[in-house]
Amino acid sequence: MKSPLFGFKKGEHLIIRDSEIRRKRIFASKRPIRHLIFDLDDNLFPSTQFSNMARRNALNAMIEFGLDAKYEELEKMLLDIIGKRGSNYTNHFDLLLKRLKVPVHYHAAFIAAAVRAYHNTKSTLTPYPDVHRNLISLRENFLLYVASDGLAVKQWDKLIRMGIPFLFDDVFVSETLRRKKEQPAFYTGIVQTIGAKPEECVMVGDREDRDVVSAKKAGLFAVRMRRPDSKYCEGKTVADEDIKSLDELEAAIMRIVNHHGLKPVASLLDI
Ligand SMILES: [Mg+2]
């Protein structure tokens, strides 16, 4: 089976078709680190900011449609529902209307208004400004992957909307892997699938527990991303390196290589 987008051989993981020559070149190189794995939310795009904006637009759409409630009251209720049901629950707005004792007859209209506003916000989804240029540059010397907790279609939707899926060699989502990031087996599974050794891989993400501690337990190197707008930007880390933007990643990888005596280098081109 083949799709226009992927060269897919039965029993193998998906490989973007045009990357085969590049893959072979990178695998054949003597670079100690060949695989970079990227967390998605608050690492490649401002997830927290986006969620806040989408929620605000959805609630304002309900108010505009005639819901008799104050924005702050609605937001507090909605956040409580999201906290109890999780962000991937699909009936947040139904529960909100039930709590407000809105007659069921009107639910569909309010939900449609909210969902439309929420989905319209998705069209504004853009990566952090440092993402495109750095991924294109890093692709020269590394194989690039996404590793994310969540629903597979939802995470792919984000990548496609941002126009960046083809910069990656593969995408791994917990729903499909049936393991979550907090389990080191999540990373072990990825490493096995891509045919790498853990010590050839660097995981880059903003969550200490899921992106750093768990990846290191699986034997990978880890870089903690501290985007100033991420709610996880503070706190101690056991990561090998700390960065605030992808502009700092190449230098961080060089330091990891040199620090661990993998092979001293002055520039990534020497690796
Ligand atoms: Mg994240």
Residues whose N, C-alpha, C, O or C-beta is under 5 A from the ligand:
A	BS01	MG	D39 L40 D41 D42 N43 D206 R207
